Amino acid sequence: MSMKSLKKKLAAAERSGSSPNQGIRGREGSAKRLAKPFYTGADDLAPGVLPSLADVSTSERLDLFRKKMELCCTLYDFSDSQADVNEKELKKQTLMELVEYVNSTKNVFSEQVMADVIKMVSVNIFRTIKGVQGSSKGPTLDPDEEEPTLEPAWPHLQIIYEFFLRFIISNEVDPKVVKKFLENSFITNLLELFNSEDPRERDYLKTILHRIYGKFMALRSFIRKSTQHVFFKFIYESEEHSGIAELLEILGSIINGFALPLKEEHKVFLEKSLIPLHRVKSLAFFHQQLVYCMTQFVEKDPRLSEMIINGLIRYWPLCNSAKEVLFLSEIEDILELTQGTEFQHVEEALFKRICRCISSPHFQVSERALFLWNNDYMVNLVNQNKAKIFGIIVGPLIKNSKVHWNTTVQGLTYNVLKMLMDLDGELFEDCSVKFREEEELKYNIRNENAERWKELERIHGTELPDEKIFKTNDEAFGNIIEAGEVNLLGDDVDDDDDDDDEDDDAAAEELIHGGEDDDDDEVARRDREEAEVSAALGIQGGGKILSAEVNVKKTKLSDQLDDDDLDDDLEEVSANQ
């Protein structure tokens, strides 16, 4: 916007009784406040209307520049589009003027101005980030399916980010001087902004943080550790963050610049931070950037491929077919950079996992696993270690070609089998024969187990009493219980006083245990009764009848009697009563 236009807006604001310093509401509340100037300028400069930087003398520009930055520290409530419209527009125009002035003027950033810049940027961009809306452990927002929540203050924030970016990349800025104002807390707050849902803001943050890492050597270690902390929180606490992809992009560039040999702290960062990122549910949203970091590490040190492949096998998904496809793609990328020595250390565990993927009922997983054989470098690795790999892979391939439901998968399986036969037909035949022998042995064992179970069922079935007897006796027991207090065995019990609980308990004890003074005739009589009941129930070899426990309120029965015995007992109970 031209200078005339800006002056008209300032004059209109003055006539309306408002000024850039009045009627201002911050994001955290509606309290009005005035911005305090850094200096007291010329007498003809009114605090509410500041002239353009081009309209003042060179000696006054620096003070006016600082004054305008101070006024830009005023915050407004951008969630209300109707509030402070004039003030917001004036601030926007002032910010644009500052950017234009920085681009066209040299020797702007003195030490005092640097402190003012850090303050103005901190006041405007640092705020509470709500992040992705959702429950804990929820998935990261999918930018392809859902519209992100855009920052309402972005028209102003964009200019501030642009101004700060030009400040960081300016050759006039001495890192040693700025380091006094660019503290660790500033970096921590900057990393927290990566959780913003607005992709435009995250893009600016990515560029700015990368420039800071490249220019300020003293901050590099702290930036890496702070980024690691963000990953730890994402992996083990929330699994919810919007800026993981952008942070990994920065790390990919940083890893590419690592000097050789790699420091131990870089290897620890790979093992503790990057590899565990594979365990989160939202891997698909940043997998491409993560794979780039993995490949950069392997290019720097091929020996790290063993650590990465073992990590992938450790975090391999079991119930997520989409993640399995991503893992298989990453395995292929890593194998292309793997040397023969490292491959031998992981070949057994790796190809056992690949065999499970080939046999997966999900056709996309099976297809992706079979497509690995289209990679010439991988086939070459297999050919160099075929003595061990053939014994692992041939059997599942033969089985998959016969039992998999998808015809495309079956066709791909036949192609892989033909390729293995061409590599070494004799070894392939030996593995095939061994597989058939193992399958035949498993089949025989299954049949033997099945026959044993049938024999156990047959034996168990003959010893069980007839179901009809149980059903009849269950109905009889129900009738007895409804009749009230009973005495099944018909023993003589002293029931002279029905109200005496102690006598009842003694009678019950006598019924259950038979008393200690039972003579031989009583024992013989009980044995005969048990034998008769056993014969009625069809129990071979006799057996002890469980005595009934008499209770005033409930009678629990645990032995089986036929209908005739029950009738006799009922008659005996009636006689005693």
Sequence and secondary structure as in RCSB ss.txt:
>XXXX:A:sequence
MSMKSLKKKLAAAERSGSSPNQGIRGREGSAKRLAKPFYTGADDLAPGVLPSLADVSTSERLDLFRKKMELCCTL
YDFSDSQADVNEKELKKQTLMELVEYVNSTKNVFSEQVMADVIKMVSVNIFRTIKGVQGSSKGPTLDPDEEEPTL
EPAWPHLQIIYEFFLRFIISNEVDPKVVKKFLENSFITNLLELFNSEDPRERDYLKTILHRIYGKFMALRSFIRK
STQHVFFKFIYESEEHSGIAELLEILGSIINGFALPLKEEHKVFLEKSLIPLHRVKSLAFFHQQLVYCMTQFVEK
DPRLSEMIINGLIRYWPLCNSAKEVLFLSEIEDILELTQGTEFQHVEEALFKRICRCISSPHFQVSERALFLWNN
DYMVNLVNQNKAKIFGIIVGPLIKNSKVHWNTTVQGLTYNVLKMLMDLDGELFEDCSVKFREEEELKYNIRNENA
ERWKELERIHGTELPDEKIFKTNDEAFGNIIEAGEVNLLGDDVDDDDDDDDEDDDAAAEELIHGGEDDDDDEVAR
RDREEAEVSAALGIQGGGKILSAEVNVKKTKLSDQLDDDDLDDDLEEVSANQ
>XXXX:A:secstr
  HHHHHHHHHHHHHTT  TTSS   TT         SS   TT  SS    GGGS HHHHHHHHHHHHHHTT  
  TT TTSSHHHHHHHHHHHHHHHHHHHH SS   HHHHHHHHHHHHHHH      S S TT     TTTS    
 TTHHHHHHHHHHHHHHHH TT  HHHHTTTS HHHHHHHHHGGG S HHHHHHHHHHHHHHHHH GGGHHHHHH
HHHHHHHHIIIII   S HHHHHHHHHHHHHT  SS  HHHHHHIIIIIGGGGGSTTGGGTHHHHHHHHHHHHHH
 TTHHHHHHHHHHHT  SS HHHHHHHHHHHHHHHTT  HHHHHHHHHHHHHHHHHHHT SSHHHHHHHHHGGG 
HHHHHHHHHTHHHHHHHHHHHHHHHHHH S HHHHHHHHHHHHHHHHH HHHHHHHHHHHHHHHHHHHHHHHHHH
HHHHHHHHHHHHHS  HHHHHHHHHHHHHHHHH S  SS      S TT HHHHHHHHHHHHH  TT  HHHHHH
HHHHHHHHHHHHT TT       B  SS  B  S   HHHHHHHHHHHHHH 
